[in-house]
C-alpha cells in the first residue's frame, strides 16, 4: 500500500521491520521511523521532515528537496541513490564522507553534527563534502577547514575539533576572523598568520587542547587551556574574559601544568583561574610555568589560585614577570623554614655575584632578576626575623662588621 504524511501530518512508526514501499512525504509532513527497514521504492521528499532511527538501508533512488532529515544511525546507501538539494541533515551518529548523500551542485545543503554525531573527513577538506557544516555538540576530525568556504565555520559552535587544520583566507572579506563558541579544540592548528583573528565571544567558552593558533587570539569569554596552546600572534583578554588552566604535582616532587605560550604581545585583563588537578599538597618552591610571553600590557584584575598551606604564598612578582606560578615562604626566606635569619643570609652571601634561574630562592635570587646580588641581601636584612621572633620584638640585625667578616671568610675559603 501507500504511506502518506502530508499537510503537516505526522506518521510515527516504532519497531517497524520490513521494506518501505510507496511513500508520500510532502507539505510539511513528518515521518518518524525506528526499527529495521529498507527503502526499496523510488521516493521524493519535498518540504517535509524525516527522522530515521534504527538500522536502515537505501536500495532505490531518493531525492530530498527543501526538507529536513534527522539520522540517528548511519545507513547503507547505494552509490548516488540519495541526492539532496536545499535541505538539512541533523547527524547523531558517526559518519565519513562516503556515508553522505550526493549534494546537488549549486544547492544550499547543511549538515549539523549533533551531540552523538561525528564526521571523519579522511584527510580531505570540508569543501569536498558539498555541505555547509555546523558543529552542534558533535565532533569533526581529520581534515581541513577553509574560512572562505561559504557558510562554513564563520562560527565554530558547541562541539569538538580533533586533528583539524583551520585555514584562514585573509584575501576574503570577513574570512580573517573566526569566532569560537563553546568549542573544544583537540590537537588542531588554526592557521592564518598576521592579520587573522580568532575570538572567544563574551558569555561563550572554548577549550584548547594541545592547539596551535597561527594568528591573534582574543578572549572575551571563558578559555580553557589543556596541555600547551601556542599563539603565534598577539593574545588579548578583555575584562569579561577568564583564562582557565590546571596544575598538578607528581610523585617524586615533579610538577606539571597547562601552558599558554604567546609569541606576540600579551594584553591581559579579566580573571586568571588556576585549579589543582589532584589532591597532592603544594610545597615550598613548587613551580608551574603557566604563561610564556615576551611582552605584556595590563594585568589580570583577579587571580583565582589554589589555596596553600599556612606560611606559604604565591609569588606575585614571578607570575607577572615570568608567567611562573611559584610557591614561596615569606619574603627573604630562602629555605622555607618560616624564618629570615642567619641561614638565609649565609646562602645569599655564598652565592653572591652568581647568575641563577630567575626567582630561584633556594639559589639566593629573591628579586627575580636572575642574579644573586646586593639587592637580594637587602631583602634578607629588611625582613630579618629569626625563628620565634615576632614583629613586636626587637631582634638585632647582623651588623655591617659581621657581614663583612662573613664575606671575607667565604672569599678565604674559596681561595
C-alpha angles and dihedrals in degrees: 000000000000131000116206130187108174142136094041091307123146127222113191116188116180125186089008117170129185140034125332107225127177108002129177116193118168148112095056093311119155129218121187117189130184127171136046112318146142133218104225103160129069109264139189119199114192130171091349145109126246125185116188122191130165128027114329138161136197120223101156132056115276125187118196118195128177089343140129123230132187117200116194091171133030113247136208105255120188113232111289092344094127119053124176135193131184090354142119136229122201105203121206099168140057114281143169131210091267092058094064127095119249109273109220112237117263095015127121107239124167131203118196119195105214129196095290096029126104137171126207108201093196092227093307132117125266089240089069090065092068090221136106100240126216127188108217103163096315136105132256117193147173106018150065133282120200114203094214093063109114112259094353122126105328077138123032103204137185104331148079129274114197126183090349131146114212109199118197118207108211093189093068118078113250090003092102092072125069122183120209115210117187090324131156113212113196120187093334135143121220106199128193110109126205112007098024119114130195115195136195102202124223115277089018131097140213130191117208116197114185091330133163117210111195098198138024125322126205121191117200095152134031118317120186120198119205116181112339125336116191121203111189093190133040123316119212126183118190126214088261091055131101124197110202125194140159135228134186142175121232133211112285094031099286118141133215130193144170112250139204112203114197117190094181129047120313114217106187135195138129121046135337108202116189119180130193109239096204141022098254108124118245116243139202112293095012103152132197123186098211097156132035120188142146100207132023139187125189123353141239114286091211133030115200103190133164116274115256132210118268112284094027126101141180111252102236093189093055090052095048097043102034107015086243123142102210128179110219140167122230119321110282094022105122099175104037096242093129095249136092103213149118093315092058093045092048091051093050093046091047091056096039112147096012125129111231139163111296113265092008097148093178087062093047102260103133100160098047099240094124094247134089107228149130092301090061092048088050090056091054092049094046091050096039107153118144121205113291096021125117134203090261096054122091101235112178117234119222111275124241088252091056092049091048091050091050092050091047091049092050092050090050091051091049089049 
